[in-house]
Amino acid sequence: MKLLPKWFATIIAAFVGVAATAGAHAQGLTSKDASAFAKCLPAFQEKGEAMDKAGTLDAINAESQGMMIVDGKMKMFSVPMARMKSQLPGAYGEFNAMAKGCGMGSAANFAAVGDRVFAAYMASKMPAEMTAQIAALTPDMMAMMPPAAQQAFALIEALENVPDTDKAALTPETVKALDDVTGFDGEFEQAPSLFGK
C-alpha cells in the first residue's frame, strides 16, 4: 500500500475520468508541519508497501473503501490509520514510533497533517473547469451517478473548501516532494502512480 490506501488511486482515476483535521491542527496547517510530513512520507510508504505485499492491510483497505471524504473533509490518511490503531495495534505502534522519530509526534498526528497536506496539494492543482462542472450539477443529476462518480465529485467539493492558508503552507520544496511521491506533473490530467509502475 505505500501507506496511501489502494482506493485512493481508484478515486483519483474517477476524479479525472468524470471530470474529462483534526485535533491539534484545527487552527491551520503550518509550513513546518507540511514539510515534516513530506519528509516522513517515503518511510511510511516503504513500510506500508511491505505490509500490503504481506496481505496485512487487506481488511483495512476494504473497510476504508469510499471513506475518503468525511464530513466534507478529505480523510485519506486518518481513516485507515484509525482502523489500523484498533485492528493492528502492533503495526500502529511501529508507525507511531516512526512518526515520533521524524518529528511528527504520533501516527495520528502524521495522518491528520497528511489529510490537510494532500487536500491542499490536490486543491492547488485542480483545474478551474472542474469547479464549473460541480456548480452545474443538480441533486437529481448527482443521484443518477454511480457511487464512484459521487465520491469523485464529493472530493472536488471538499478540495474547493480547502483554506487558502493551508495551500500557502506548502513550500515549493514540499510540493516537489509530493510531486515525486505521486508522480503528478502539472494539473490533474492522469491518475498518480502511487502503487508501483
BELVEN-V666499 format. One record per backbone hydrogen bond with DSSP energy under -0.5 kcal/mol. CO is the residue of the C=O (numbers start at 1). NH is the residue of the N-H. E is the energy in kcal/mol with one decimal. If there is no record, write none. Layout:
CO&NH&E  CO&NH&E
This chain:
2&4&-1.5  5&8&-1.8  5&9&-0.5  6&9&-0.8  6&10&-0.8  7&11&-2.6  8&12&-2.6  9&13&-2.3  10&14&-2.2  11&15&-2.9  12&16&-2.5  13&17&-2.9  14&18&-3.0  15&19&-1.1  16&20&-1.0  17&20&-0.8  21&23&-0.7  22&25&-1.8  23&26&-1.7  25&28&-1.2  30&34&-2.5  31&35&-2.4  32&36&-2.3  33&37&-2.6  34&38&-2.2  35&39&-2.0  36&40&-1.9  37&41&-2.1  38&42&-0.6  40&43&-0.7  40&44&-1.7  41&45&-2.9  42&46&-2.4  43&47&-2.2  44&48&-2.8  45&49&-3.0  46&50&-1.8  47&51&-2.0  48&52&-2.4  49&53&-2.4  50&54&-1.3  51&56&-2.0  51&57&-0.6  52&55&-1.5  55&58&-1.1  57&61&-2.9  58&62&-2.3  59&63&-2.5  60&64&-1.9  62&65&-0.9  64&67&-2.4  68&70&-0.5  68&75&-4.0  70&73&-1.7  73&70&-2.9  75&79&-1.6  76&5&-0.5  77&81&-2.0  78&82&-2.3  79&83&-1.9  80&84&-2.2  81&85&-2.2  82&86&-1.6  83&87&-2.6  84&88&-2.9  88&92&-2.8  89&93&-2.2  90&94&-1.5  91&95&-2.2  92&96&-2.7  93&97&-2.3  94&98&-2.1  95&99&-2.6  96&100&-2.2  97&101&-2.2  98&102&-1.4  99&104&-3.1  99&105&-0.8  100&103&-1.4  104&106&-1.4  106&110&-2.4  107&111&-2.4  108&112&-2.4  109&113&-2.9  110&114&-2.5  111&115&-2.3  112&116&-1.4  113&117&-2.9  114&118&-2.7  115&119&-1.8  116&120&-2.5  117&121&-2.6  118&122&-2.8  119&123&-2.5  120&124&-2.0  121&125&-0.7  122&125&-0.9  122&126&-0.6  123&126&-0.9  125&188&-1.2  127&130&-1.4  127&131&-0.7  128&131&-0.7  128&132&-1.4  129&133&-1.9  130&134&-1.9  131&135&-2.1  132&136&-1.2  133&137&-0.5  134&137&-1.5  138&142&-2.3  139&143&-2.3  140&144&-1.1  141&145&-0.5  142&145&-1.2  146&149&-0.6  146&150&-2.1  147&151&-2.5  148&152&-2.0  149&153&-2.4  150&154&-2.3  151&155&-2.3  152&156&-1.9  153&157&-2.4  154&158&-2.2  155&159&-2.5  156&160&-1.9  157&161&-0.9  158&161&-0.7  159&162&-1.3  163&166&-0.7  163&167&-1.6  164&168&-2.4  165&169&-0.8  166&169&-0.5  167&170&-1.5  169&171&-0.9  171&175&-2.6  172&176&-2.3  173&177&-2.0  174&178&-2.2  175&179&-2.7  176&180&-2.2  177&181&-1.5  178&182&-2.9  179&183&-2.5  182&193&-1.4  187&189&-1.6  192&194&-1.1
